[in-house]
Each structure stands twice: as C-alpha cells, then as structure tokens.
Amino acid sequence: MNILMVLTSHDRLGDTGKKTGFWLEEFAAPYYAFLDAGVTITLASPAGGQPPLDPSSDTPDTQTKDTTRFKDDTDAQQHLANTKKLADMKAEDFDSVFYPGGHGPLWDLAVDKDSINLIETFVKQDKPVAFVCHSPAALKNVKIDGEYLVKGKTVTGFTNSEEEAVGLTDVVPFLVEDALKANGGNYQKVADWQSYVVEDGLLITGQNPASSEEAAKRLLARLQH
C-alpha cells in the first residue's frame, strides 16, 4: 500500500514576523500509524526538501508519544528533510493521500494548483483523501465537475473557536470552518481540542491535532476494507 503525505512549504505567519509551517503531531501520528501498518510512505511539498516546522508545535506541552518517537528516529527525520516536489507526484502511483495541518497550508496548499489537481485526480480515481486540522484548507478550491468537492459533504476542520483560542483569527487569510461552510460543506464539530473525525464518501477530515491519529486510522481502515 502506498500513501502520499503532502506538507506545506509556507513558513511565514502572515505579517506577524513569526514562523509557521506544519504541525508536528499531525505529521508524526499519521506517519507512524502508516509505518506500523506496513505502508510505503512518500512525502511531498510544493518546494520539496525540508518543510518548515511550526515552532508552536515543538514546545514541551505539545509533545506526544509520536513526536517523542520522531525525535529519536533519524530515518524519519531524513525522510522528512527530503520531501519530493509536489509537482512531480501522480495520483496513479498511490492508493491515497493524507494532508497534515499546521497554519502553513492556509497560505500555500489552499491555492497550489498542483495540490488542487492532485486531490481532484485522487477523487476521480475513486481513492480516499484525508485531511486534519488546518489542512482542509487545501480543499478550498477543489472542484469535481464544476462543484466544490465539499458541497453537501459532512466535513470538519479547525474550528473558529479553536482559532480564536490560539489568537490567530485576525492573522490567517481565512478561517477553515468558514471556508468549508462557504463551499457548501455540512460542517460538524465537537468541543475544542477533542478528537473528532468524519467520513463522507472518499473524504476523511479531522478537527484538530488530537484528531490526527484517528484520521490516519480511519484512512487505513478504509484502504484495508
């Protein structure tokens, strides 16, 4: 089984002068869920090479069993440091795609033509696509037969109240919850910071960092079904 993981290459948090990127737990938890299931994992990003890590996801209070494992795993670190160029990836080479979050995707993956085209192609090939936390931002401009992919679909993603809690409502280019609703998604959520994953057709979405492992497990179950 082959799964592609797509990470952001964007490292600037608006005009705050602060750094952003991908969220460590949202990469590490799915990575090890896939690895331990014997999946072949390919990592890609728009720019290729080392994707930027959001420093907020690398503080003592954000560490989990998977982030700790990653810090001791030189193979995984090397793998991450050498992501392939997203433009070179073809949906037919993979069984599915998983997008870790972090604030970075709001800026690059939401508008990246290679990413948009890739997601559309996976869906047209009847392959599941999975997103967690801020990465449903990558669905913002994805259409199938002229209609937004999320239209009429039950979806979740980082909530407006969670964005408010981290103090970035006025910094981000758009809010994930609002964007999913604006495109006709049937947006669902639970209490802030609780694990929550929804599946609708080929689309799997998780609400926040706590949902990353469950989103990956749902994707695996779907592929093994």
N, C-alpha and C positions, 0 to 999 in steps of 0.2 A: 504494500500500500504506500502510495506517495502523497504527501501533503505539502503544499506550499504555504509558508508563513510570510506575510508581507508586512514589513515595518516601515515606519516613517523615516524620512531623511531630514525633516524640518526641526531646527534646534532653537529658534527664537520665539520667546513667549510674547508675541505682539510687539509693542514698543516699550515694554517694561524694563528692557535691559537684562532680563533674566533668561535662563535657559529652559528649554523643554525638550521633548523627544518622545520616546516610547516609555511605557510604564513597566518596570522590571518584573513585577509579579505577573502581569498579563502576558509577558513573553515566557517567563520561566515555568509557570504552572502548566500551560498547554504544551510547551516544549517537552517537558518530562512525561506528561500524560501520553504524548505521541511516541516518544522514545521508548518508554517502558512497554508500549503496546507493539513494539517492533516495526513502527512506521519509519519509512525513509523520509527525512525532513529536508526540504530545500528552503533556504532563507533568501529573501529578496527585498530590495528597497529601491526607490526611484534613483538614487545616486549610486547605489552599490557600496561595497565596503562597510565600514563600521557605522551603524546607525547611532544617532545621538540618544543617550540615556537621560531621561528626565531626572535631574538630581533630587527632586522631591520624592522619587520612588526608591531612593537609595539611602534613606535615613534609618536609624535604628528601629523606629516604631513601625516601619513598613516592611520589615523582613518577615519572611515566611519560610517554611521548610524547603520550598522550591528555590527561593532566592538564595538561601544559605547553600543549598546544593550547587547552584550555579557558580557561586563564588569559589567553590572548591573544584570546579570542573573545567580544567584547561582546554579540553576538547570542545566543550560547548562555547567557551569564550572565543576560541579560534574560529569556530563555525560562525559565530555572530559577527566577528570582526571582518569577515569576508563575504558579506551578503552579495548575491548576484544582482545584476541590473534588472529592474522590473521590466524594462522594455524587451529584454531577451526571453522572458518567460512565456510559455504557451500552455493554455489550459489543457490541451490534449495530453500533455506529459504528466498530469496529476489527477488524483481522484477527488481532490477537494482543496479549498484554500481557507486559511484562518488568518484573521487580522487582529493582532494585539492592539491595545489602545495606548493611552497617553494623549496629551494635548496636541502633539505634532500633527496627527492625521487631519485635524481641523483645517490646517493650512495647506498641506500638500496633497494628501490622498483624496480629499474631497473633490479636487479639481484635476487630478492627474489623469490624463487621457489613457495612459497605459493601464492604470488600475481600473478605471471605469470599463474599458474594453474587456479586460480580463474577467471581471466579475460578470459582465453580460454574457461572455462566452461560456464560462462555467455553467451558468444557469441554462443557457441554450443547449448545453451538452448534458443537461439533467444531473448535474453534480451539485452537492450541497456546498453552501458558502457560510462561514461563521465569523462573527464579529463580537467584540466585547468592549464595554465602557464607552470610550470616545471613538472607537474605530467604526461604529455605524455611520460616522461622518462620511466614510468612503462610499456610502450608498446614496449620498445626496444627489448625484447627477446620473445615477444608474437607471437606465430605462430598458424595458423589453417591449418591443412592438409599439413604441411611442408612449408607453405609460411607465410611470415610476415603478420600479421593482417593488417598493414597499407599499404601494397603493393597495388598500384592502387587506394587507397582511398584518398579523399581530406581531409587533416588534417591541423591543425595549432598548435601552441605552442609558448613558449617564443622564441623570435627572437634572432638571433646572435647580432643584433644591440642593443637590449634591454640588453643583457648580457654584451655587451661592455660598455653600459651606466652605469651599476652598478659595473663595474670594476672587474668582476669575470671570464672573458674569460679564463684566464690562471690558474684559481683555480679549476674550475669544471672538473670532469672526462671526460665529453663530452658535446657538445652543443645540445640542444633539436632540434633545426632546422636542424642541420647537421645529427643527428641520424634518424629523420623522413625521410629525403631525402634519406639517405643511404639505408634505408629499403624499398625504392620504393614508399614512400608516395608522393602524389601530394600536396606538401606543399604550403599553401597560407598564406598571412599576410596582415595587413594594417599598417598604421603609428604606430610607437612606442607608447605604453601606451593607445591606443584607444581600446574600447571594440570590440571584433571580435570573433564570434563563427561559426564553420562549422559543418554540419551534413553529414555523408555519411554512409548509411546503419545503422548499430547498433552503429556506432562510433560518439560520440559528443566530439569536442575539442574546448577549448577556448585559446586565445593567451596569456593572461596576467592577473594580478589581477583585472583589470577593467572589465574583461570578466566573472568573476566568477558567478555573479548573473544571467546573461543572459544564461550561460551554464546550470545552475540549472533549470531555467525556461524552457529551450528547452527540458531538460530531463523530466520534469513534463508533458509538453505538449505531448511529445512522449508517456509517460506511460498512459496518460488520453485519448489518441486518440482511 
